[in-house]
C-alpha cells in the first residue's frame, strides 16, 4: 500500500513547526486510502473508568472494509492474532477467507469467531489485511486492547532495522525493512540526526510510517532523501526498554 495513492489530507495540524509531517498524518492517510479495512472491538475498553475495571473481557471482533473506487474488488481477508498477556500467537478458527468489496461503499465482512482458548485475562492484538491474488497487501490494520497505558512490553522487545538501495527505476531511493519479536504499537521511523550538519539535511519522504507490527512479521517501507543517514525508530512504551 502506498500512501501517495490516498486522497489528499490537508490540515496544518498534521505538520510541526519545522513543516515536518507528524505521525498522525500516516494513520489518517491509511483511513482515507481508496481501499481500507477496519476492526470493531466490543467492548472498546477494558475499563469502565479509572476505578471500575470490567470483570470480564473476552472481546468480539467485527471486520469491515471500504472500497471508494468505481470497480468491484475481489481479494482475501487474512487475520493474525497475538495474546499479549500470554506472550504467544493465537490461532483463530477462520484466518483466511475470500471477500468481495462492492464499489463506492462500505462492505461488512462479518464477525470473527473467537477460539475457545481465550480467557478473561487475554489481551488480544488482532491484525486484518486485504491481500490480492499476487500477495500484495492492499490494506491493513492492527487492533489493540485499550487503554494502551496498561500494556507493558517485555524487556527483551527488539526492533531490527535494515536499509538497502531500491531497484533501478523504483519510486523510492532506499528500502527500510523492519521486524520485531513482539507486537509493536506506533513504530515511527526517522533519520539519524546525530550529526553536526543536521540542520542542513532535508527531511526524507516516507512511503509509510507510524506502523503497527506483529511478531515475526517483516515490513518494507520506501524512502527518499536519506542521503546516507541511518534510520532510527521509536514506538509506544519504548522507554520501558
C-alpha positions in Angstrom: 0.0 0.0 0.0 1.4 3.4 -0.9 0.2 6.5 0.9 0.6 8.7 -2.2 -2.4 6.8 -3.6 -4.7 8.1 -0.9 -7.0 11.1 -1.0 -5.4 14.4 -0.2 -5.4 15.1 3.5 -4.8 18.8 4.1 -4.5 20.5 7.5 -1.8 22.5 9.2 -2.3 20.3 12.3 -0.6 17.4 10.5 2.8 19.2 10.3 5.1 20.6 13.1 6.8 23.9 13.4 9.6 22.8 11.0 7.0 21.7 8.4 7.7 18.0 9.1 4.9 15.6 8.8 3.6 14.4 12.1 2.9 10.7 12.8 -0.8 11.2 12.8 -0.6 12.1 9.0 0.2 8.5 8.1 -2.6 7.0 10.3 -5.2 9.3 8.8 -3.9 8.7 5.3 -4.4 5.0 5.6 -8.0 5.5 6.6 -8.6 7.8 3.6 -6.9 5.4 1.1 -9.1 4.1 -1.8 -9.1 0.6 -0.2 -9.2 0.4 3.6 -10.1 -2.2 6.3 -11.3 -1.7 9.8 -11.9 -3.7 13.0 -14.6 -3.0 15.6 -13.8 -4.4 19.1 -16.6 -4.8 21.6 -16.2 -3.7 24.3 -13.9 -1.0 23.2 -12.1 -0.7 26.5 -11.2 -3.0 29.4 -12.0 -0.2 31.8 -15.4 1.5 32.5 -13.4 4.3 34.2 -10.3 4.6 36.4 -11.9 3.0 39.4 -14.1 0.3 37.8 -12.4 -2.2 35.6 -14.6 -4.7 33.7 -14.9 -8.0 35.5 -14.7 -9.9 32.2 -13.0 -9.0 28.9 -13.3 -11.5 26.1 -13.9 -9.2 23.2 -15.8 -9.8 20.0 -14.4 -8.5 16.7 -16.2 -7.4 13.5 -14.4 -6.6 10.3 -15.5 -4.1 7.6 -13.8 -2.6 4.6 -14.2 0.5 2.4 -13.9 0.5 -1.4 -14.1 4.1 -2.7 -13.2 3.1 -6.3 -15.7 2.5 -9.0 -14.7 -1.1 -9.5 -15.7 -4.2 -7.6 -12.7 -5.8 -5.9 -12.1 -9.5 -5.0 -9.4 -10.2 -2.5 -8.6 -12.3 0.6 -9.1 -11.3 4.2 -6.2 -12.5 6.3 -6.3 -12.4 10.1 -3.4 -12.9 12.6 -3.7 -12.6 16.4 -1.4 -12.5 19.4 -2.2 -12.8 23.1 -0.1 -10.0 24.7 -0.8 -11.4 28.2 0.3 -15.0 27.4 3.1 -13.9 25.0 2.1 -16.2 22.2 0.3 -16.3 18.9 -3.4 -17.3 18.9 -4.9 -19.3 16.1 -8.4 -18.2 15.2 -10.8 -20.8 13.6 -11.0 -18.9 10.4 -8.0 -16.8 9.4 -8.4 -16.5 5.7 -11.5 -16.0 3.5 -12.3 -14.7 0.1 -14.2 -11.4 0.1 -15.7 -9.1 -2.5 -15.8 -5.4 -1.9 -18.6 -3.6 -3.7 -17.6 -0.3 -5.4 -18.2 3.1 -3.8 -19.3 1.8 -0.4 -18.6 0.0 2.9 -18.8 -3.8 3.0 -19.4 -5.7 6.2 -17.1 -8.7 6.3 -18.7 -10.3 9.4 -17.9 -11.2 13.0 -14.8 -13.1 13.8 -15.2 -16.4 15.5 -13.1 -16.5 18.7 -11.1 -19.6 19.7 -12.2 -21.4 22.8 -8.8 -20.8 24.4 -9.5 -17.1 25.1 -9.9 -16.2 28.8 -10.8 -13.0 30.7 -7.0 -12.3 31.1 -6.3 -12.5 27.3 -5.0 -9.3 25.7 -5.7 -9.9 22.0 -3.9 -7.9 19.4 -5.7 -8.6 16.1 -4.3 -7.9 12.6 -6.5 -7.8 9.5 -5.2 -7.5 5.9 -6.7 -7.4 2.5 -4.4 -9.3 0.0 -4.8 -9.6 -3.7 -4.0 -12.6 -5.9 -0.4 -11.6 -6.3 0.1 -11.4 -2.5 0.2 -7.6 -2.3 -1.3 -6.1 0.8 -3.9 -3.6 -0.3 -4.9 -2.5 3.2 -4.1 -3.4 6.7 -5.0 -2.6 10.3 -3.9 -3.8 13.8 -6.4 -3.5 16.6 -5.1 -3.3 20.2 -6.6 -3.7 23.7 -7.3 -0.4 25.3 -6.3 1.7 27.3 -2.7 1.4 25.9 -1.2 2.7 29.2 -2.0 -0.7 30.8 0.1 -2.6 28.2 3.6 -3.4 29.4 6.2 -4.5 26.9 8.7 -7.3 27.8 12.2 -6.1 28.5 13.6 -8.2 25.6 11.5 -6.4 23.0 13.7 -5.9 19.9 13.3 -3.9 16.7 15.5 -5.0 13.7 16.0 -2.3 11.1 17.8 -2.8 7.8 18.4 -0.4 4.9 19.1 -1.2 1.2 19.1 0.6 -2.1 15.9 0.3 -4.1 15.9 -1.3 -7.6 16.9 0.9 -10.5 13.9 2.9 -11.7 11.9 2.3 -8.5 9.7 5.0 -7.0 11.9 5.1 -3.8 15.7 5.5 -3.3 16.0 3.2 -0.3 14.0 0.4 1.3 13.9 0.1 5.0 13.0 -3.4 6.3 11.5 -3.8 9.8 11.0 -6.8 12.0 10.2 -7.2 15.7 10.0 -10.1 18.2 6.9 -8.6 20.0 3.8 -6.7 18.8 4.8 -3.1 18.3 2.4 -0.2 18.5 3.1 3.1 16.6 6.6 2.4 15.3 7.9 5.8 13.9 10.9 5.9 11.6 13.1 8.9 11.4 16.6 9.7 10.1 19.7 9.7 12.4 20.1 13.3 13.3 23.1 12.8 15.5 25.3 14.7 13.1 26.8 18.2 13.2 25.3 19.1 9.8 21.8 18.1 10.9 20.3 21.5 10.2 21.4 21.3 6.6 19.8 17.9 5.9 16.3 17.9 4.4 13.6 15.7 5.9 13.1 12.4 4.0 9.9 11.4 2.4 8.5 8.0 3.6 6.2 5.7 1.8 4.5 4.8 5.1 5.2 5.4 8.8 3.7 5.1 12.3 3.4 1.4 11.9 2.0 -1.5 14.0 3.8 -4.8 13.7 3.0 -8.3 14.7 5.8 -10.6 16.0 8.0 -12.1 13.2 6.3 -10.0 10.5 8.6 -8.2 8.2 7.6 -4.9 6.6 9.3 -2.9 3.9 9.0 0.9 3.6 10.3 3.0 0.8 12.1 6.3 1.5 13.6 9.2 -0.4 16.1 11.7 0.8 18.0 9.7 3.5 21.3 11.0 1.9 23.4 8.3 3.6 21.9 8.8 7.0 20.9 5.9 9.2 17.4 5.1 10.3 16.2 5.1 13.9 12.8 4.3 15.4 10.7 4.9 18.4 7.4 3.3 19.5 4.8 3.3 22.2 6.4 2.4 25.6 9.9 2.1 24.2 11.0 4.0 27.3 10.2 0.8 29.3 13.0 -1.0 27.4 
